[in-house]
Amino acid sequence: MVAVPVIVLAGFLGAGKTTLLNHLLRAGGGTRIGVVVNDFGAVNIDAMAVAGQVDSMVSLSNGCVCCVTDGGGLDDVLGKLTGAVDVIVVEASGIAEPQAVAQQVLGSADPAVDYGGLVEVVDAVEFTATRARHPELDKHLAVADLVVLNKIDRVDAAELAEVFAVVTELADGAAIVTTEHGRLDPGLLFDRRERPKPAQLSFDDLEDHSQHVHAAYQSIVFESDEPMHPERLMAFLDGRPEGVFRIKGYVHFGRHGTLELQVVGGFLRFRPTRSGSHRTSLVLIGVDMSGLEEQLVGCVGEGEEQAMFAVHRHTES
């Protein structure tokens, strides 16, 4: 069974999280996105008659599915969606504190549910005023895996630098990307799928997609036929640079076997695998990837049995 990443999307009123969500639906290519919201009305769909009906579900024209929940049965809703979509986005606003929603996802007993990160959208224009009205924003930033600093086209360079510096301090090592109109590259959050498009063009196909993405992400691939040293690799993972949002792939530990690795923000997990591969193959995704390949080369080397203890602490049974 392939697990479906569940992304928690948070942000105070007006930050642009629904704009970002609608952008993901337009720019996701052939990816089937499941959306969990409190109200259909804010999402660009045609079936507005069902807006506000808890537990209602509607299929979108691009193969995505939208569902309304009051937050009480989030696990049930995720269970309904996992079999039909490639990724799920839960809009945390109005449901609960973002961290509480993320904990629900992390605590899900459904093997088809995988944690995809907590994304906090911040309004660059109203940042100071929002902090004054909602002091809890500081806490939200501290637990976020990815911070999207939105509306940067509406502030000057000096103000943006000041806001960015404060957000960086509060975000405590989380990756930070800047956007205009919520135009975040979907590839930073999930693996896009390519599926045949219908012959008839939609209005979205006619849009100027060259303006959709402002903040580009980077992706690097690391491969090695030599085993990875457990202690060195864990030191790298524990101290990974700011800006690295996702790491995925397989790690070969020599005679200790091969494990699947998933990193999203501050979340790190190894899983047993039956791939039978005897090589390491990792993809690292983020906004500043300089020097990472050299650091991973330094993690190559056979380790003793006791060196695997740190890995086992993060390994699913």
ZAKOL-878731 format. One line per field, with one value per residue (C-alpha): residue number from 0; x, y, z. Coordinates in pm, 1 decimal. Example, Ala and Ser with C-alpha at 12.3 -4.5 7.8 and 13.67 -1.06 7.14 Angstrom:
seq	0,1
x	1230.0,1367.0
y	-450.0,-106.0
z	780.0,714.0
***
This chain:
seq	0,1,2,3,4,5,6,7,8,9,10,11,12,13,14,15,16,17,18,19,20,21,22,23,24,25,26,27,28,29,30,31,32,33,34,35,36,37,38,39,40,41,42,43,44,45,46,47,48,49,50,51,52,53,54,55,56,57,58,59,60,61,62,63,64,65,66,67,68,69,70,71,72,73,74,75,76,77,78,79,80,81,82,83,84,85,86,87,88,89,90,91,92,93,94,95,96,97,98,99,100,101,102,103,104,105,106,107,108,109,110,111,112,113,114,115,116,117,118,119,120,121,122,123,124,125,126,127,128,129,130,131,132,133,134,135,136,137,138,139,140,141,142,143,144,145,146,147,148,149,150,151,152,153,154,155,156,157,158,159,160,161,162,163,164,165,166,167,168,169,170,171,172,173,174,175,176,177,178,179,180,181,182,183,184,185,186,187,188,189,190,191,192,193,194,195,196,197,198,199,200,201,202,203,204,205,206,207,208,209,210,211,212,213,214,215,216,217,218,219,220,221,222,223,224,225,226,227,228,229,230,231,232,233,234,235,236,237,238,239,240,241,242,243,244,245,246,247,248,249,250,251,252,253,254,255,256,257,258,259,260,261,262,263,264,265,266,267,268,269,270,271,272,273,274,275,276,277,278,279,280,281,282,283,284,285,286,287,288,289,290,291,292,293,294,295,296,297,298,299,300,301,302,303,304,305,306,307,308,309,310,311,312,313,314,315,316
x	0.0,135.1,90.7,-68.2,103.2,-128.7,-26.3,-166.1,-216.0,-247.3,-247.0,-454.5,-740.6,-617.4,-271.1,-348.9,-378.7,-695.5,-534.7,-238.3,-469.4,-652.4,-315.5,-211.5,-534.0,-462.9,-90.2,-77.9,-74.5,-220.1,-190.8,-517.6,-544.7,-780.8,-884.2,-1033.0,-1190.4,-1460.0,-1642.8,-1648.9,-1730.6,-1372.8,-1243.0,-1284.4,-1535.2,-1859.7,-2072.5,-2135.8,-2477.3,-2309.9,-2111.3,-2107.7,-2255.3,-2043.0,-1919.3,-2020.7,-1780.5,-1758.5,-1540.1,-1354.0,-1302.1,-927.1,-960.5,-932.1,-1180.2,-1303.2,-1452.7,-1600.8,-1545.6,-1603.3,-1275.8,-1440.3,-1386.7,-1068.6,-930.5,-1252.0,-1235.8,-872.2,-968.1,-1229.4,-984.1,-665.7,-788.2,-888.6,-608.3,-229.1,-199.5,-431.1,-431.1,-611.2,-688.5,-646.1,-822.9,-1142.4,-1083.0,-829.0,-482.1,-246.2,-25.1,-330.8,-430.0,-73.7,-77.2,-398.0,-225.8,89.5,-120.1,-334.4,-349.8,-428.4,-121.6,-229.9,-184.5,160.7,259.7,330.8,423.4,270.9,272.8,213.5,118.1,217.4,104.8,420.3,215.5,19.8,279.2,338.2,-32.1,-120.7,131.6,-23.2,-375.9,-272.4,32.5,-10.1,135.8,480.2,393.9,253.7,576.6,784.3,613.1,582.4,776.8,753.6,673.6,529.6,590.8,321.6,238.0,602.7,512.7,330.0,623.1,949.5,1287.4,1371.9,1040.2,1063.7,1414.5,1293.2,992.5,1203.6,1456.2,1186.1,1013.6,1348.1,1412.4,1063.2,1050.3,1335.2,1506.0,1200.3,1234.1,1102.3,986.2,857.4,559.2,331.5,-39.2,26.4,210.1,410.8,562.0,366.4,685.9,811.0,517.5,449.5,550.5,347.0,188.8,143.7,-182.2,-341.7,-530.3,-873.7,-878.7,-1093.1,-897.0,-1017.0,-984.2,-689.4,-509.2,-546.7,-389.6,-40.1,133.1,466.6,353.6,232.5,551.2,761.4,979.9,1162.5,1280.0,1587.4,1621.5,1935.4,1990.3,2251.5,2344.5,2611.4,2699.2,2899.1,2716.8,2625.3,2764.2,2463.2,2609.9,2743.6,2416.5,2210.6,2439.7,2374.7,1997.9,1977.4,2174.2,2039.9,2060.2,1766.0,1584.0,1583.5,1215.0,1195.2,1429.5,1307.5,1454.3,1651.0,1958.5,2185.1,2365.6,2580.0,2536.5,2265.2,2035.5,1845.9,1577.5,1337.5,1386.2,1130.4,1202.8,947.1,1054.9,1131.3,971.9,1209.8,1126.5,1289.3,1083.0,1177.1,1168.0,1159.1,1322.7,1631.9,1846.0,2209.4,2264.0,2165.4,1941.3,1808.4,1627.7,1662.1,1418.8,1430.8,1519.8,1893.8,2079.7,2436.8,2701.3,2464.4,2615.3,2959.4,2814.3,2646.9,2969.7,3118.4,2851.3,2972.3,3131.9,3053.6,2931.7,2935.7,2617.4,2588.2,2602.9,2255.0,2092.0,2028.2,1865.0,1648.0,1502.8,1344.4,1248.0,889.5,838.9
y	0.0,343.4,597.3,931.7,1244.1,1468.9,1835.8,2066.8,2417.8,2695.2,3073.5,3353.8,3517.3,3701.8,3544.8,3378.6,3010.3,2957.0,3138.0,2903.0,2603.1,2705.6,2754.5,2400.3,2268.8,2457.2,2385.8,2026.7,1880.5,1530.6,1500.0,1400.9,1627.9,1565.8,1885.5,1896.3,2231.4,2377.8,2542.8,2456.1,2817.4,2944.4,2675.6,2730.0,2462.0,2458.1,2260.6,2552.5,2416.7,2181.1,2456.0,2431.5,2082.2,1886.2,1551.4,1647.3,1548.2,1671.2,1570.3,1848.4,1863.5,1798.7,1465.3,1620.4,1568.7,1826.5,1736.7,1938.4,1841.4,2001.0,1849.1,1589.0,1300.4,1396.6,1042.7,912.7,1177.4,1095.9,728.9,813.6,1013.2,805.2,551.7,816.4,1074.4,1117.7,1385.2,1544.0,1907.4,1987.8,2355.4,2396.2,2730.1,2701.9,2336.7,2357.0,2480.2,2383.1,2175.1,1983.5,1900.5,1793.8,1569.3,1406.1,1324.7,1200.7,989.7,831.1,452.5,434.3,292.1,481.3,817.3,976.4,1309.3,1569.3,1864.0,2168.0,2469.9,2813.8,3096.9,3445.5,3782.1,3990.2,4311.5,4254.6,4050.2,4296.8,4373.2,4003.1,3926.6,4203.2,4064.5,3699.1,3646.2,3273.7,3328.2,3302.1,2952.8,2855.1,2958.4,2768.8,2437.6,2485.7,2263.6,2516.7,2889.2,3060.2,3435.2,3561.0,3896.0,4000.8,4207.1,4448.0,4541.5,4716.9,4548.1,4694.6,4592.3,4245.4,4199.0,4300.9,4066.4,3782.0,3821.0,3803.3,3505.8,3326.2,3370.1,3255.3,2963.8,2787.3,2629.3,2569.3,2619.3,2960.2,3047.4,3379.2,3402.3,3640.4,3555.1,3217.2,3087.5,2814.5,2544.9,2224.4,2022.5,2155.7,1991.6,1673.7,1464.0,1576.0,1308.8,1328.3,1200.8,1250.2,1577.4,1603.6,1731.6,2030.9,2317.2,2460.6,2823.5,2719.3,2590.9,2936.5,3118.4,3262.1,2988.4,3166.3,3387.9,3110.5,3031.8,3296.6,3101.9,2817.9,2519.6,2308.5,1933.9,1722.5,1347.5,1160.5,801.4,569.4,203.2,220.3,175.8,479.4,519.5,534.3,779.7,1015.4,1009.0,1075.5,1366.3,1506.2,1455.5,1600.8,1907.3,1944.7,2302.8,2540.9,2532.0,2152.7,2065.0,1708.7,1411.3,1082.4,757.5,455.2,425.7,120.3,50.3,-235.2,-556.2,-381.5,-369.9,-102.5,125.9,370.9,728.9,1007.6,1355.9,1638.3,1948.3,1833.5,1491.2,1200.7,835.0,517.3,223.1,-136.2,-211.7,-516.9,-340.4,-561.2,-267.6,-253.8,112.4,448.9,670.1,993.4,1299.4,1621.9,1909.3,2262.1,2624.1,2623.7,2303.4,2426.8,2191.5,1905.5,1653.6,1701.1,1653.8,1329.0,1201.6,1244.3,1007.8,713.1,429.1,99.9,133.2,-101.3,-261.3,-13.6,270.6,163.5,250.3,610.8,487.5,234.1,510.0,654.7,325.9,206.1,-143.0
z	0.0,-99.5,178.3,89.7,227.0,428.5,436.0,703.8,565.2,824.4,842.1,987.0,799.2,493.5,483.0,150.8,242.0,35.6,-258.1,-222.7,-202.8,-519.3,-691.5,-596.9,-750.6,-1073.5,-1096.3,-970.3,-1321.0,-1312.0,-933.2,-766.2,-464.8,-176.8,-0.2,349.6,438.8,662.3,375.2,6.0,-76.8,-61.8,-297.1,-669.5,-760.2,-957.4,-711.9,-475.2,-377.1,-130.2,45.0,421.4,441.3,687.7,554.9,200.9,-74.4,-431.9,-724.1,-901.3,-1275.9,-1253.2,-1072.0,-727.0,-443.9,-193.3,143.5,429.6,791.9,1130.8,1252.1,1472.4,1234.7,1053.9,1058.1,900.6,628.7,552.6,527.3,265.1,58.5,65.7,-186.2,-438.6,-433.7,-446.3,-175.5,80.9,195.7,522.1,573.6,948.5,980.1,1181.2,1266.4,1548.8,1633.3,1347.3,1575.9,1699.9,1342.5,1263.6,1571.3,1446.9,1119.1,1291.9,1528.9,1258.8,1279.2,906.5,724.7,413.4,588.9,583.9,736.6,468.6,687.1,856.3,624.9,778.4,540.0,658.2,520.3,469.1,461.7,781.3,970.4,1255.1,1294.4,1285.4,1561.6,1773.0,1725.7,1743.9,1968.1,1909.9,1560.9,1719.9,1841.8,1502.8,1332.9,1587.7,1505.3,1127.2,889.9,605.2,622.8,314.2,334.8,100.6,-67.0,-94.5,-402.2,-172.4,54.5,-23.6,6.2,346.7,501.6,349.6,489.2,834.9,826.7,686.3,968.0,1237.9,1072.4,1041.0,1412.6,1512.0,1266.0,1446.1,1146.5,927.4,553.0,440.7,89.8,-41.8,-276.2,-460.4,-473.5,-310.3,-617.4,-450.7,-670.2,-585.3,-629.1,-297.8,-116.5,-309.6,-608.5,-905.1,-1121.8,-1495.1,-1636.8,-1979.8,-2002.9,-2164.2,-2519.7,-2423.7,-2269.9,-1940.4,-1834.0,-1618.3,-1927.6,-2083.0,-1788.5,-1799.6,-1603.3,-1639.3,-1351.5,-1126.1,-941.2,-772.9,-532.5,-705.5,-507.0,-566.3,-585.3,-570.5,-596.5,-393.4,-479.2,-344.6,-387.6,-65.8,267.6,476.8,828.8,1067.5,1318.7,1054.1,861.9,1175.6,1262.9,913.6,943.9,1293.9,1188.5,835.3,708.7,713.9,384.8,345.1,356.9,225.4,199.0,57.6,-67.5,50.3,270.3,254.2,581.5,450.8,650.6,855.2,553.6,362.5,506.0,346.2,470.1,485.3,619.8,618.7,806.7,1159.0,1106.9,1041.2,996.7,865.7,745.1,670.8,299.8,78.8,-212.6,-192.1,-303.1,-190.4,-266.4,-123.6,-334.9,-187.0,-319.4,-120.3,-182.2,-45.1,-104.3,-29.3,-111.5,-138.7,-1.8,82.4,-159.9,-6.3,343.0,237.2,83.3,428.9,566.2,357.5,552.4,727.1,1086.5,1385.3,1520.1,1806.8,1555.9,1435.2,1769.1,1663.6,1343.1,1525.1,1743.9,1429.2,1262.5,1226.3,1358.9
***
